[in-house]
């Protein structure tokens, strides 16, 4: 999926959702822009809901069609809380799990290496970024890809990083295991999933 200029998207949604935006360069560029622009207009309730939707969609690197499909699935999940169910679906995507494990620096990069066959699940190559992982699944770099440079300096890059509680990782073997399921206490603080469900309920 082609997202477009990452700086522009981060400014639009008002959050540093991409690694590229989590830099001093981005912060400085934002300061320069604010000094020359008029104060933003207050957003309507609809505008705030739209913003949350866009923030989540871009964060998980998805098209509108893909994202709305997950929302519809969440809205018909029976007794499940729709916002929590949406969170679980998005977090359980293979591209997100590869990112959460720390094997790659971004979800966009995760999509690329999965599509190119560099990732296996339970020993079998998987090239579908949207694949839903299950508890017990073992995700690993394909044997032929471990020396390719894709995972160079991975331990150094992940110093101080801890994956979510429902994932375990071994950087020595470039593998991780799904030991549980995403829970409400682990939901992204900067994304309001309930607001997203409300947005799609009115459109």
PyMOL commands that set and color helices and strands:
alter all, ss='L'
color gray80, all
select helices_A, chain A and resi 6-13+19-21+24-34+45-59+64-75+82-91+94-100+107-115+143-145+154-157+184-186+193-202
alter helices_A, ss='H'
color red, helices_A
select strands_A, chain A and resi 119-121+124-125+138-141+167-170+175-178
alter strands_A, ss='S'
color yellow, strands_A
deselect
rebuild
show_as cartoon
